[in-house]
Amino acid sequence: MERLSTPEILEREIESCTSSFNDKLSGKGGKRAVLICGGTGCIANGSDDLVEEFRRLIKEKGLDYRVTCNHVGCFGFCSQGPFVKIFPEDTLYRKVTLKDVSRIVEEDLVGGHIVEDLLYVDPVTHEKVARQDDINFYKKQKRISLHGCSLINPDFLEEALGYDGFKALKKVLTSMKPQEVIDEVLKSGLRGRGGAGFPTGRKWSFAAAVESDKKYIVCNGDEGDPGAFMDRSILEGNPFEVIEGMMIAGYAFGADEGYFYVRAEYPIAVERLKRAIKDMEEVGLLGDNILGTGFNFRVHLREGAGAFVCGEETALLNSIEGKRGMPRPRPPFPAVKGLWGKPTCVNNVETLAQVPYIIRVGAEEYAKTGTAGSKGTKVFALGGKINNVGLVEVPMGTTLRTLIYDIGGGIPGGKKFKAIQTGGPSGGCLTEEDLDTPIDYDTLVARGSMMGSGGAIVMDEDNCMVDVALFYMDFICSESCGKCTPCRIGTKRLHEMLTTIVNGTATPKTLEDMEHLAEVTQKGSLCALGQTAANPILSTMRKFPEEYRAHVEEKRCPAHVCKKLTRYKIVPELCKKCSLCARNCPVQCISGVPGKEPYHIDQSRCIKCGACMAGCRFHAIVKE
């Protein structure tokens, strides 16, 4: 590719790349394209090997002159991966293994016939579905942040240019003043997707109003919520889009340097981001006098060590500066005094990914999607007790019921839905009575939870909500930086109180003390980590008070999850007197006479390991 030194050259290159990309997917000239999911999950399941095997067989069959094969970003439907998509037919194969490759090459690429048994089967109609857009998981989604993911090769700038890449940057640099860009983003209603939901245009306005010889834009890719992988997937699938959003933000408020802060546990995202930055520098899309407009912009990458607190913007800035990742008191806010004391805007990956779309289609068109106070779309990592685990992007205002049942496919095994935890460790639980709640910033907060960065963990009747609260508090205790006393000590004491509850040693006063300490921790902590640390406790106490009372007053775990509050009992009427349970018991606490009398468990010696129940063929052992 020639150096993109003027808007005219970029326009010409975009037209050429768009034509090539469209030809690739439309099958012009008899061409066909094999796209293979290159997200972390599918790579872990062997999609790298799939690419190599496809390329080997394509060459062996003499098809390499008309069939291309490459990785793309995440398809989203993780529970059905690895995915292989064939164009121009738009055929989607799921759960593809290495042994399936030769069949796809022989039957589809050579023979022109769909490999039926590799298609997705609708669980309701039991019909095989060949096209991605006809699968219920995808029907109610709208891809803005995930633009290009699962379609473009993230290693090639040409494919990004061929799929709307850098059209928005060209528009901004050639026909819009910085304030006009800010006004457009304000008008769009875009709010920060990192969790706080602060209006993006207002943040840029604050930084633009500060006089300074140097300003920075920082992209927060330090996604640390348990079960969250939204930012990672965007960076893996289309890093160019996020860089473009960062450049537009820099132009809007006067920054000429940008920093990506991405956790080192995301090696694929890091590698693709590095390659994207290098390729853009080589063609002149990064550096001095970009497109001959006088706009200078450089991008740097910093890898985080995985501290959850570095998701807080001031702790993140400290980490970039080489200091310990601990939050700073505010004010001053980063937009006034941030990185190295200069005005800095910190935006989340997903936020920056939405910016090019807003500029391309216009604020009015963008604002048609969403609710009055929450515009656009939101990406969620949908996990837990859900049939369709994966990455979804839905319009703001979509209900939890739609997310869980229409897109998520409901609860496995016909189990009853119990709760969904949104917002990760900072969020709260929503129950069946909240299923028709529209997903937006303000409604979720009013219901006792929050949007957060987009984690959504579904729980069923077998989950213990006290145990869930303990899980999140254990995480928070490990991740607290220790700078402020309410968080450092408060979370530790809360963890201890929860531990006494699941161990059966708590009293009713424990519940009173825990609720009071939770509120003190919220009000006294320095940063959002401590301020929201108690949310899972308060949320579960208010939504499931009966479970807490059962643990404390009856010394019983209704869900049979808390080990020390669970008893294994042999039902005499069902016992076949076979002695298998006694033989499996590692502490010999089960006794009886083979063939003559039912067996029983000595509760004083039982270690609650469950080996007896797992080994009983007659379902004669139950939890109580």
Salt bridges, closest charged atoms under 4 A:
GLU2 OE2 - ARG12 NH2 3.06
GLU11 OE1 - LYS170 NZ 3.50
ASP48 OD1 - HIS71 NE2 3.49
GLU53 OE2 - ARG56 NH2 2.88
GLU60 OE1 - ARG56 NH1 3.11
GLU89 OE1 - ARG32 NH2 3.08
ASP90 OD1 - LYS85 NZ 3.31
ASP90 OD2 - ARG131 NH2 3.39
ASP100 OD1 - ARG103 NH1 3.32
GLU106 OE2 - LYS61 NZ 2.34
GLU107 OE2 - ARG103 NE 3.91
ASP108 OD1 - ARG32 NH2 2.63
ASP117 OD1 - ARG103 NH2 2.45
ASP134 OD2 - ARG131 NH1 3.49
ASP155 OD1 - ARG275 NH1 2.46
GLU159 OE2 - LYS24 NZ 2.70
ASP164 OD2 - HIS147 NE2 3.60
ASP164 OD1 - LYS167 NZ 3.04
ASP213 OD1 - LYS342 NZ 2.99
ASP222 OD2 - ARG263 NH2 3.61
GLU236 OE2 - ARG232 NE 3.64
ASP256 OD1 - LYS214 NZ 2.98
GLU257 OE2 - LYS214 NZ 2.52
GLU257 OE1 - HIS300 NE2 2.51
GLU265 OE2 - ARG263 NH1 3.81
GLU271 OE2 - ARG275 NH2 3.74
GLU282 OE2 - LYS278 NZ 2.73
ASP288 OD1 - ARG298 NH1 2.70
GLU303 OE2 - LYS274 NZ 3.57
GLU312 OE2 - ARG330 NH2 3.84
GLU313 OE1 - LYS203 NZ 3.65
GLU313 OE2 - ARG330 NH1 2.90
GLU321 OE1 - LYS323 NZ 2.98
GLU321 OE2 - ARG328 NH2 3.09
GLU350 OE1 - LYS378 NZ 2.80
GLU364 OE2 - LYS187 NZ 3.61
GLU365 OE1 - LYS368 NZ 3.05
ASP406 OD2 - LYS140 NZ 2.83
GLU433 OE2 - LYS543 NZ 3.87
ASP434 OD1 - ARG447 NH1 2.69
ASP434 OD2 - LYS543 NZ 3.10
ASP436 OD1 - ARG401 NE 2.82
ASP442 OD2 - ARG191 NH1 3.53
ASP460 OD1 - LYS385 NZ 3.02
ASP462 OD2 - LYS415 NZ 3.08
ASP474 OD1 - HIS495 NE2 3.30
GLU496 OE1 - ARG493 NE 2.72
ASP513 OD2 - LYS509 NZ 2.99
GLU519 OE2 - ARG542 NH2 3.71
GLU547 OE2 - LYS418 NZ 2.37
GLU554 OE1 - ARG556 NH2 2.89
ASP602 OD2 - ARG605 NH1 3.95
GLU624 OE2 - ARG567 NE 3.14
